[in-house]
C-alpha cells in the first residue's frame, strides 16, 4: 500500500516524540537526517525531470523563434534593397530637406530634432561599460568615405532619402531589437537608419569583407563582424544593390548585436542560476571534432571588453570537460531533433538541452545546482523544524507530543502541497489536458517553477494547433491545384508542382476562359515571393481572382490588369508580390496569346528546326503598381512545337557544390524528350531537378508543358483519382472504379483485369509491409489514359521501398536450392505486366508511376 509523504512525516515524528528524551534526541537526529536526505533526493529527481522537459521545450521554441527571426531579417533586407533600387531610379524634388550628416551629430543646429538616447542602442566604453547612443527614428544620417566630395554625391543622398518611407515601414515591422539598417553605395556614400553620429571618421564600409563579397552574389548572406558604432559583435545579413542593367551599385545590410539574439539573461532570471545558451554549427560526418562545436551566436562575454571595428571576429568553440559526455552529445545531435544530455561544463555537472536542424543546433546549458536549490531549501526547513522539536522534547515530553504533532502535520502539509500540486499538473499535461494550472504560491523560488509549468500548457496547446493548422493548410492548397490535366483539342498539356515547405507560393492552373466557340483555355504559372503560409495565402487570393474572372469575356491584358488592381490594394505595404505568366490557347488553332507579369518567359522549342525561342513580353509583377497597363502578345505554334513554363526553383536548384541547375540543362532535357507527350517531358524535367539537388529541395518547383498536337487534334487524356486507407478493404474500394473507368473508355476486359491485378498486388504490398504502427494512412491512386498509354500513379506515406531494387525470384530452381528469400512473386508479376516503372521518394511519400502500352498487350481497345 502506498503511503503519502505527508503521512510519513507525521507518523515518524509522532512516534519518536513518545520515546524518552535521551532516546528521542538520538533517534530523531538520525531519522531527521534520513528524512531530509530522502526528501531532497526525491525532490531533486522530480525537479530534474521537469527541468529537463522544460529546457528541451525551451531549446526547441527558441530555435524556432530564431529561425523565424532570421527569415524575417532576410526578407527585410531584400525589401530595403528593393526600396533603394526603386528610389535610385527616381528624381528627387527640388528644394527638399537637406540630409543629416553623421559628423554633424551632436551639434544642436545640425542634429535631427527627435534625436535622443534610446534604450537598447548602446556603445561599449574603454572601461568595459556601456553608454546609450543618441539616435533618430525620424531621419537617417549619412557618412562619407574619406576624400568623397559632399556636393558631388548630394543628388545621390537625396535619392536615397526617397526610399525612407518604405525603410521605416520595414523597420517598424521588425522585432523589438536594436537594429541598424545600412545602405552603402559604390560612390562612398553610407546611409544609416536609425540615424546616429558614432561612426569613425576614417570608416569606409566598401573595404569591409561583407561588402566585397556582396559584389559577387545575388542573395542574402550572413556575416559576423564588429559594429564600428557600438563596438559590439553583430550578426549582419547583406544583400547587393543593382541598377536596371544588373550592374552592382552598392549593398544593404541589416545589423543586430549578437548578444541580443540570445535569451540567456531571461533564462537566468527564470531559473535563478547561470543558464547559458549557444547557437552552434553542426559538425559534418567525417570532420574532426576535437576542437569542439563551432559557436555561431552567444551572449558576448563582458570580460573581453570592447572590440575595435577593424579587428576580425575569431571563431570560438564550445568545449566540455569530459570526452564521454561530449561524444554522447554529438551522437544525440546526429540522431535526434531534440533532447537532453548530461555533460560536465566548466567543472560542474550540467544538463544540456538541444534542438537541431540539418546545419545547426540551439543549446541550453544549466548546472544541476539550479535543480538542487529548492530541495536544499526544503531540507533546511526540515532541519530547523527538527531542531526545534528536539529543544521542546528536552523540556517536557507531553508538550513535545502536542507541539510536534501540530508542527509535523501542518508543516508537512505546507511543504509537500506545492510538490503534489506540481506532480498532479505535470501528469495532466502528459495526458493532454493543457488547461491544467497550479493556483498555489509559496513566496520562494518554487513560484518560478510553478509559473514555468503554468506557461507550458498554453504553449504546448498553441504548438499542437499550429501543427494541425499547417496540415490543414497543406491539404487545402493541394485541393486548390488542378485535379487532372485539361483537355483541349489540338494540344497536349501537363502540369505539376513540388513544395519545399508544407505550403508554398508557386502556382499553376488551367481555366476555361471562353464561353463561345472555339473553346479557349488559359494556362497560368505563378510564383509568390517567399515561402510558407503567407505566400500560400497570396497564391490563394490570386487563384480566386483568376477563377472569378474566368467567366467574364476579357482579353488577356485586361484580365491581368483587373487582378493586379485587387492584389496591389491587398498587398500594399506587405512587400509581397506575384509573378505570373498567362498563356491563352484556342482549340484546333496554333494561335497563342500571352501576358508576362514579371515572370520568366516561356521556353519555345521547334523540333523541325531544332531551335529555341522565348515568349517575351514586358510587365511588372502583380501587386506592385496598382494602375500598371499590361500588354497582350501573340504568336502561332507549328505542329509538334513545345512550350515549357516553370518557376525559378527549377533553374536555381543547386547541387552539393553550390552549382545551379541552369537553363542550359533545361533546354537539353526539352530537346531530348520533345518527341514524347507533355507529361513525359514534365516528369523528365522534374526528375532531373530532383536528382541534381545535393542538399534537398530549397525552393518550390512548378512546371507546365504545352505541346502542339500533330495531326490536327491531340490525343485526349482521361484520368480518375481516388483515395483509400490501409484500414479499408481496398480491393472492394478500387475494383468497381477501375472497371467503370475501363468500360467508359472502351478498354478490353483483359486490360481491365491486368490493371486490377497490378493495383491489388501493389496495395497489398504497401499495407502488409509498409506500416510499423496501427494508425490510419492514406493511399492515393491516379489512373490516366492517353492514346495507347495507360499511366498508374500510387502515392503512400509508408516506409521507403523501391520495388525496382527488389530481387527477382528464383522461379527456375526448386525450393531447396534457392539462395534468395522466398517471396517477391507479386512484384515480379507487376514488373512483367507493365512496360515502364519510375520510383521516387517525395515529401515523405513513396511515389510509384507505372506505364503500360496497351497496344502491346495483344488486345486492342474495344470500339
Secondary structure, DSSP 8 states (H G I E B T S, - for coil): ----HHHHHHHHHHHHHTS-HHHHHHHHHHHHHHHHHHHHHHHHHHHHHHHHHHHHHHHHHHHHHHHHHHHHHHHHHHHHHHHHHHHHTS---TT----EEGGGTT-TTTS-TT-EEEEEEEEE-TTS-EEEEEEBSS--EEEE-TT--HHHHHHHHHHHHTTHHHHHHHHHHS-SS-EEEEEEETTSEEEEESB-S-S-TT--GGGSHHHHHHTT-SS-EEEEEE-TTT-SEEEEEEEEEE-TT--EEEEEEEEEEGGGG--HHHHHHHHTS-EEEEEEE---TTS--TT-EEEEEE---GGG----TTS-----EE--S-HHHHHHHHHHHHH-SEEEEEEEETTEEEEEEEEE-SSEEEEEEEETHHHHHHHHHHHHHHHHHHHHHHHHHHH-HHHHHHHHHHHHHHHHHHHHHHHHHHHHHHHHHHTT-TT-------SSTHHHHHHHHHHHHHHHHHHHHHHHHHHHHHHHHHHHS-SS---BTTEEEEEEEE-SSSS-SEEEEEEE--SSSS-EEEEEEEEESS-HHHHHHHHHHHHHHHHHHTTS---HHHHHHHHHHHHHHHTTTT---EEEEEEEEETT--EEEEEEEBS--EEEEETTTTEEEEE------BTS-TT-----EEEE--TT-EEEEE-TTTTT-B-TTS-B-HHHHHHHHHHHHTTS-HHHHHHHHHHHHHHH-SS---S-EEEEEEEE-TTSS---EEEEEEEEETTS-HHHHHHHHHHHHHHHTT--HHHHHHHHHHHHHHHHHHHHHS-SSSS--EEEEEEEEETTEEEEEEEE-SS---GGGS----TTS-GGG--S-S--HHHHHHHHH-SEEEEEEETTEEEEEEEEEGGGTTS----
